[in-house]
Amino acid sequence: MSAADPLQELQLRLVPLRATLLEHPLYRRIDGAAALRTFMEHHVYAVWDFMSLLKGLQKQLTCVEIPWRPARDRAAARLVNEIVLAEESDEDGEGGFASHYELYLRAMKDAGAKTDSIETFVARIDEGAGLETALDEAKVPAAAAQFVEETFHTIEQGSLCRLAAAFTFGREDLLPSVFEKIVAQANATAGGFGRFQYYLNRHIQLDGDVHGPMAARLVRSLCGAEPERWRQAEAGAMEALRARVALWDGMLAAMG
């Protein structure tokens, strides 16, 4: 790969922010069951809004309307649909299928983490409430609410390259390294964290081996040789990583 490769150059510019995340003091603070539960009570919102980020990509890259029309970019359509399949209806480890959000919610209940806020939030969304109203009425932790709002800002601003880069570098490419730092503590902690371990290990496997590389190829394909598209991609990636740092800061503060 040449030094002028735009994907590699983008990845190099993201190194400082990635390092901030991967060296964050939050991981040292996650030292037992109580801290893990606090982590889950915040992080579940990132699990939930991930699907909206992914559906935003699917809406732009495939046809989800009636009457159906063929996708313009068949490779991109295949890629995003594969990721949707795994994220929306993955194997649940018990012979059935579930979305990763549903897996996470079960893991929270097993671990004794509070789910009233996230369940109220999703119920209000299902009833047609606006995002800000649902966040407020569910009393979502401030750091988690800010993270969700940042995600929806990215979705709604409309740039496909920006959205794809936020998805790739703020989620699929990032999370295996993040979760590897958390899974060791989950493995060492008694108190119903088995399903949480399954969730973390499943993401490490899928995102690290399959979805992360696929998403990076998608960014390369969408941006092509257009400098403006690469600038949009960089903006989306940077915003996503900064939002994650702010969420981690908020979690750390909540743990005391």
C-alpha positions as CSV (number, residue, x, y, z in Angstrom):
1,M,0.0,0.0,0.0
2,S,1.5,3.3,-1.1
3,A,2.1,6.2,1.3
4,A,-0.4,8.3,-0.7
5,D,-3.2,5.8,-0.1
6,P,-6.1,8.0,1.2
7,L,-7.5,5.3,3.5
8,Q,-4.2,4.7,5.1
9,E,-3.6,8.5,5.4
10,L,-7.0,8.8,7.1
11,Q,-6.2,6.0,9.5
12,L,-3.0,7.7,10.4
13,R,-4.7,10.9,11.2
14,L,-7.1,9.1,13.5
15,V,-4.3,7.5,15.6
16,P,-4.2,10.2,18.3
17,L,-7.9,10.0,19.0
18,R,-7.9,6.2,18.9
19,A,-5.0,6.3,21.4
20,T,-7.0,8.6,23.7
21,L,-9.8,6.0,23.7
22,L,-7.7,2.9,24.0
23,E,-5.6,4.4,26.9
24,H,-8.6,5.9,28.7
25,P,-8.6,5.6,32.5
26,L,-12.1,4.2,32.3
27,Y,-10.7,0.7,31.8
28,R,-8.7,0.8,35.0
29,R,-11.8,2.0,36.9
30,I,-13.9,-1.0,35.7
31,D,-12.8,-3.1,38.6
32,G,-15.8,-5.1,39.6
33,A,-19.5,-5.8,39.3
34,A,-20.8,-2.3,40.2
35,A,-18.5,-0.5,37.7
36,L,-19.5,-3.0,35.0
37,R,-23.2,-2.4,35.6
38,T,-22.6,1.4,35.4
39,F,-20.8,0.8,32.1
40,M,-23.7,-1.2,30.7
41,E,-26.3,1.3,31.9
42,H,-24.6,4.0,29.8
43,H,-23.2,1.9,26.9
44,V,-26.6,0.3,26.1
45,Y,-27.5,3.6,24.3
46,A,-24.6,3.2,22.0
47,V,-25.7,-0.4,21.3
48,W,-29.2,0.9,20.5
49,D,-28.2,3.8,18.3
50,F,-25.7,1.7,16.4
51,M,-28.7,0.1,14.6
52,S,-29.9,3.6,13.5
53,L,-26.5,4.4,12.1
54,L,-26.4,1.1,10.3
55,K,-30.0,1.5,9.0
56,G,-29.0,5.0,7.7
57,L,-26.3,3.3,5.6
58,Q,-28.7,0.6,4.5
59,K,-31.3,3.2,3.4
60,Q,-28.8,5.0,1.2
61,L,-27.0,2.0,-0.2
62,T,-29.9,-0.4,-0.8
63,C,-33.6,-0.2,-1.5
64,V,-35.9,-0.4,1.5
65,E,-38.9,1.1,-0.2
66,I,-41.8,-0.2,-2.2
67,P,-41.7,-0.6,-5.2
68,W,-38.2,-2.2,-5.0
69,R,-35.4,-1.0,-7.2
70,P,-32.0,-2.6,-7.8
71,A,-29.1,-1.1,-5.8
72,R,-26.7,1.1,-7.8
73,D,-23.7,-0.3,-6.0
74,R,-24.2,-4.1,-5.7
75,A,-21.0,-4.7,-3.7
76,A,-21.9,-2.0,-1.1
77,A,-25.5,-3.4,-0.9
78,R,-24.2,-6.9,-0.2
79,L,-21.8,-5.6,2.5
80,V,-24.3,-3.5,4.4
81,N,-27.0,-6.2,4.2
82,E,-24.5,-8.8,5.6
83,I,-23.8,-6.5,8.5
84,V,-27.5,-5.9,9.1
85,L,-28.2,-9.6,9.1
86,A,-25.6,-10.2,11.9
87,E,-26.5,-7.1,13.9
88,E,-30.3,-7.4,13.7
89,S,-30.7,-11.2,13.9
90,D,-27.5,-12.8,15.2
91,E,-27.1,-16.1,16.9
92,D,-28.0,-15.6,20.5
93,G,-25.8,-18.4,21.9
94,E,-28.8,-20.5,22.9
95,G,-30.0,-21.8,19.6
96,G,-32.1,-18.8,18.7
97,F,-31.6,-15.4,17.1
98,A,-31.7,-11.8,18.5
99,S,-30.5,-8.3,17.7
100,H,-27.4,-7.2,19.5
101,Y,-29.5,-4.7,21.3
102,E,-31.7,-7.5,22.6
103,L,-28.7,-9.6,23.6
104,Y,-27.3,-6.6,25.5
105,L,-30.6,-6.0,27.3
106,R,-30.7,-9.6,28.4
107,A,-27.1,-9.4,29.5
108,M,-27.9,-6.3,31.6
109,K,-30.8,-8.1,33.3
110,D,-28.6,-11.1,34.0
111,A,-26.0,-8.9,35.6
112,G,-28.4,-6.9,37.7
113,A,-27.9,-3.6,35.8
114,K,-30.8,-1.2,35.7
115,T,-32.8,-1.3,32.4
116,D,-35.8,0.9,33.3
117,S,-34.3,4.0,31.6
118,I,-33.4,2.3,28.3
119,E,-36.7,0.4,28.2
120,T,-38.7,3.6,28.8
121,F,-36.6,5.3,26.1
122,V,-37.3,2.7,23.5
123,A,-40.9,2.4,24.4
124,R,-41.4,6.2,24.0
125,I,-39.6,6.0,20.6
126,D,-42.0,3.1,19.6
127,E,-44.9,5.3,20.6
128,G,-43.7,8.0,18.3
129,A,-42.0,10.4,20.6
130,G,-39.2,12.6,19.2
131,L,-35.6,11.7,20.1
132,E,-35.1,14.6,22.5
133,T,-38.4,14.0,24.2
134,A,-37.7,10.3,24.7
135,L,-34.2,11.0,26.1
136,D,-35.6,13.5,28.5
137,E,-38.6,11.5,29.7
138,A,-36.5,8.4,30.2
139,K,-34.0,10.3,32.3
140,V,-31.1,9.0,30.1
141,P,-27.7,9.7,31.6
142,A,-26.4,13.0,30.2
143,A,-23.3,11.5,28.6
144,A,-25.3,8.8,26.9
145,A,-27.9,11.3,25.7
146,Q,-25.3,13.5,24.2
147,F,-23.7,10.5,22.4
148,V,-27.1,9.5,20.9
149,E,-27.7,13.1,19.8
150,E,-24.3,13.2,18.1
151,T,-25.1,9.9,16.3
152,F,-28.4,11.2,14.9
153,H,-26.7,14.4,13.8
154,T,-24.4,12.3,11.7
155,I,-27.3,10.3,10.3
156,E,-29.4,13.4,9.5
157,Q,-26.7,15.5,7.9
158,G,-26.9,13.3,4.8
159,S,-23.3,12.8,3.6
160,L,-22.8,9.1,2.7
161,C,-19.1,9.2,3.1
162,R,-19.3,10.9,6.5
163,L,-21.9,8.4,7.7
164,A,-19.8,5.4,6.4
165,A,-16.7,6.7,8.1
166,A,-18.4,7.3,11.4
167,F,-19.8,3.7,11.2
168,T,-16.4,2.3,10.3
169,F,-13.9,4.2,12.5
170,G,-16.3,5.0,15.3
171,R,-17.7,1.5,15.6
172,E,-16.7,-1.5,13.5
173,D,-12.9,-0.8,13.3
174,L,-12.7,0.5,16.9
175,L,-14.8,-1.8,19.1
176,P,-12.8,-5.0,19.0
177,S,-9.8,-3.2,20.6
178,V,-12.1,-1.5,23.1
179,F,-14.0,-4.7,24.0
180,E,-10.8,-6.7,24.5
181,K,-10.0,-4.3,27.3
182,I,-13.4,-4.9,29.0
183,V,-13.9,-8.6,28.4
184,A,-11.1,-9.6,30.7
185,Q,-12.7,-7.8,33.7
186,A,-16.1,-9.3,32.8
187,N,-14.5,-12.8,32.7
188,A,-13.0,-12.2,36.1
189,T,-16.2,-10.9,37.7
190,A,-18.8,-13.1,39.3
191,G,-22.4,-12.2,39.3
192,G,-24.2,-13.0,36.1
193,F,-21.9,-11.6,33.4
194,G,-21.8,-14.7,31.2
195,R,-24.2,-13.2,28.6
196,F,-22.2,-10.0,28.6
197,Q,-19.0,-11.9,27.9
198,Y,-20.8,-13.6,25.0
199,Y,-21.8,-10.2,23.6
200,L,-18.3,-8.8,23.9
201,N,-16.6,-11.9,22.4
202,R,-19.1,-12.0,19.6
203,H,-18.3,-8.4,18.6
204,I,-14.6,-9.0,18.9
205,Q,-14.9,-11.9,16.5
206,L,-17.4,-10.4,14.0
207,D,-16.0,-6.8,13.9
208,G,-12.4,-7.7,14.1
209,D,-12.4,-10.5,11.5
210,V,-15.2,-9.6,9.2
211,H,-17.2,-6.4,9.6
212,G,-14.3,-4.0,10.3
213,P,-12.4,-4.9,7.1
214,M,-15.6,-4.9,5.1
215,A,-16.5,-1.5,6.4
216,A,-13.1,-0.1,5.6
217,R,-13.5,-1.4,2.0
218,L,-16.8,0.4,1.9
219,V,-15.3,3.7,2.8
220,R,-12.6,3.3,0.2
221,S,-15.2,2.4,-2.5
222,L,-17.5,5.3,-1.6
223,C,-14.8,8.0,-1.4
224,G,-12.9,6.8,-4.4
225,A,-10.4,9.4,-5.7
226,E,-12.5,12.4,-4.6
227,P,-10.6,14.6,-2.1
228,E,-13.9,16.2,-0.9
229,R,-15.4,12.8,-0.1
230,W,-12.3,11.9,1.9
231,R,-12.6,15.2,3.8
232,Q,-16.2,14.4,4.7
233,A,-15.1,10.9,5.8
234,E,-12.4,12.3,8.0
235,A,-14.9,14.7,9.6
236,G,-17.3,11.9,10.3
237,A,-14.6,9.7,11.8
238,M,-13.3,12.4,14.0
239,E,-16.7,13.4,15.3
240,A,-17.5,9.8,16.1
241,L,-14.3,9.2,18.0
242,R,-14.7,12.5,19.9
243,A,-18.2,11.5,20.9
244,R,-16.9,8.2,22.2
245,V,-14.3,9.9,24.3
246,A,-17.0,12.2,25.8
247,L,-19.1,9.1,26.6
248,W,-16.2,7.4,28.3
249,D,-15.5,10.6,30.3
250,G,-19.1,10.6,31.4
251,M,-19.0,7.0,32.4
252,L,-15.9,7.5,34.4
253,A,-17.4,10.4,36.2
254,A,-20.5,8.4,37.0
255,M,-18.4,5.6,38.6
256,G,-16.9,8.2,41.0
